Amino acid sequence: MANLVVDIGNTALKAAWADGMILGRTFRYQGERIIDFILSLASRTRPDIAVISSVRKIPAADMARLERICGRLIVIDGENKDIYAGEKVPSYLSPDRFASLTAAKNLFKGKGCTVFDFGTTLTVDFMDAGGNYSGGNISPGCRTRFKALNRYSKSLPLLDTPDVFENKGTSLVSSVESGVMTGMMFELEGYLDMNPENIAVFTGGDAIYFAKRVKKPIFVVCNLVLMGLALVAEKYVR
């Protein structure tokens, strides 16, 4: 597989080798030496094209290091106006949202899509059957909500996502769990009802967790962002 695709997110990096839209083994890294990790992936095989989406600006010195390990480097960081315009999405979208919509448009041609990304934030993006972006929302992700309750209240404990939760809390712990989780479920159901004709696509770290609990048909595509980046690489090959 000749192309390397990398998504640098808020809390972690995900990467994969790609042949067209087909992904090979995926890699995950959570640390400070992001550039060194990317260089290590390309140490044995030189990628023809490396596509990197990043929520943070990559310094010029690191860009120079990355350019030396591949045939062509494409960095999507919100400043690539031409790439965004080619996919009919506004340039204010984060690179991962851009990549998710690119992949969804390809996977579900001719269908409207509502794309949910469950990560540090919950992003919900809407695209019509013609592949045109019609808007989207951002709210705190699941674990971010638990952390916020603990940080901004002296009396509430820091909890993690529960395996099961009650609709109504009967203790301090279950009240926090049910408040966060039931609230998110109501939020998801409301978004799904906004455009019921759309195909619902779940991605991100908590996608499977919520997919099991939503009562409506949805598609889970765990590596949607990397698939979108692979499509960008493939277009440059062509």
C-alpha positions, 0 to 999 in steps of 0.5 A: 500500500503506497499512501500514508494517511494520518489524522492528528486529533485533539487527543490522539493520532490515527494513521494507516497505509492506504491503497486507493480507499482500502486501508491496511493496518491502523495505528494509534498514538497518544503522546507528544512526539507526533512527528517522530511517530509519523516518521517512524511509520515511513522509515521502512516504506516511502509513501508515494503520497502522505495526507495529514489532517491536523487540528493544530498548525504544523511548524515549518521545520516539521513540515520540511521533515515530513516532506523528505519522507514521501513523494508528495505531502498534502496537509489539511489544516483548514487553510487548503481552500482549494481542497475544501472547495472541491468537496463543496464544504465550507473552509471553517470545518475542521480537517477531520469533519472535511475528511468524514464528509468526503468519505461519506459522499463516496460511500453513499453516493446519491444519498443524503447523510447525517454524519456523527463523530463521537470524540472529544466533541460530538460533531453532527454534519448534514449533507444532501443527496447531491453531496452539498453540505447543509450545516452542522453542530458541535457539542461536548463529547461524552467523556468531555461532559463527565469531565466538565461536571467534575471540574465545575462542581465541587460535589460531583465525582469524575465518572467514566462512560457506564456499561449500563445506565438508568433513565432516572438516577437513584443515587449521586453516581447514577444521577450523573450517569443517567443525566449525561447518557440519557441527555446524549441519547435524546440529543442523538434521537433529535438529530436523527429526526431532523432529516429522517430520510438521511443515512445516519453514519456514526464514527469516532471512539464512542460510535459503537457504544451509541450505535448499540443503543440507538433504535434507528438503523445506522451505519458505523464506519470506524475509520471514516476520517482515514478513508476520506484522507485516502480518497484525497490521496487517490485523487492526487494520484489520478 
